[in-house]
Each structure stands twice: as C-alpha cells, then as structure tokens.
Amino acid sequence: GGLTDASSLGEGCIGNIGSDPNHVVTLTAAIPNLRFYARADEDITLVIQQPDGSYICNDDTEGLNPVVTAANFPAGDYKVWVGSYASEDALASYKLGFSEDAAAMPSSLQ
C-alpha cells in the first residue's frame, strides 16, 4: 500500500500503492501466458507497469487476492506494486508469485 491512488494509472487499477514499486521483474525474453499473483490475509491489489509504460491491474480474482495475466509479456523490466484496497491495510504482509501455468492461483502460495 501507499499514498498513491492506483485509479490514476489506468482503467481497472484500484487501491493504494507506494510511489516506488515493491519489485522489478526483468524478462530477458518474451514469455507467453505469464501470470503474476499475490496472496495476503488482507484485501490487496496488483499493479504492473509494462516496459512500454502501460499498466495492467487486478483486484479480487481469487477471493480478495489479485491475478494479472496476459497473452504475451515482451522482454523488459516490469515494475510491480502490491497495493492495499483499504488504507488501513497499507502494511499487509503478502506473498508474490508468477508462473506460466494458466491454473496457478494465489492460493498455491503457502
């Protein structure tokens, strides 16, 4: 979480994120059907800035946990924010995962 309203970044983005990404994932080659997902006890969101500067966001794919997926992720740096839906959850502890498995879900993160 943080002080930035994620809805200012694009359609489908919600919650609160920090000014700096929580993670940067570098892909050295394009990866088809990649999924980013996160799990927490609190209501969290995912915001991913792609190398071209555009954003993909998600909230509540599996219960209160987000999943971001796309048919093709080109090579480059992906900035990842794990946000909080509610400001009181800004310091939520979470686990982040990514997979090419289309069935991978946040509940698989233990």
HUURFEN-V92900 format. One line per field, one symbol per residue. burial: I if it has 16 or more other C-alpha atoms within 10 Angstrom, else O. A space follows every 10 residues. Layout:
BEGIN
burial=???
END
This chain:
BEGIN
burial=IIOOIIOOIO OOIIIIIIOO IOOOOOOOOO IOOIIIIIII OIIIIIIIII IOOOIIIIIO OOOIIIIIIO OOIIOOOIII IIIIIOOOII OOOOOOOIOO OOOIIIOOOO
END
